[in-house]
């Protein structure tokens, strides 16, 4: 049986947004393609990569963006796992943030 946990992230931000954690064994480009089909958007790798310091070494994590002008929404898909490295260690069982 799957175990679900809730984590709270506190941000001082005036814009309204939601964050979804996605657990999937898909590569980042395939996950973007699957979300394109499901959400009827067009995720593209606009930014090269998100750089972060992980255990003293610089790691790169993919970032994809999509806009839905009709609904006035902007989506950002962030890969937070790279092989055994994690961008956000408190989300060890999560692969993507949307």
C-alpha positions, 0 to 999 in steps of 0.5 A: 500500500502506498504511503503518502506524506504532506510537506509544507513549504512556506514562501513569501510570495504575492502570486497565487500558485500551486506545487505538485510533486510527481513520482515517476521513473520517466526521463525528464524529456518524456515526462514533459512530452506526457504532460504536453499530451495530458494538459494540452500545453507545449513544455519546452526547455527554455532555460538550459538547466537549473544549477545547484550545489549538492554535496559540494559539487555543482549539479544541473537539473532540467527545467521545462516551461509551458504557457496556457494563454487561454487559461492564463496559466504558466507551468514549470516542470523541474527535475529534482532527481539526477541519478542518485543526486537530489535537488531538494533532499526533503523530497527524496521520493519525488522526481519532479515538481510541477 
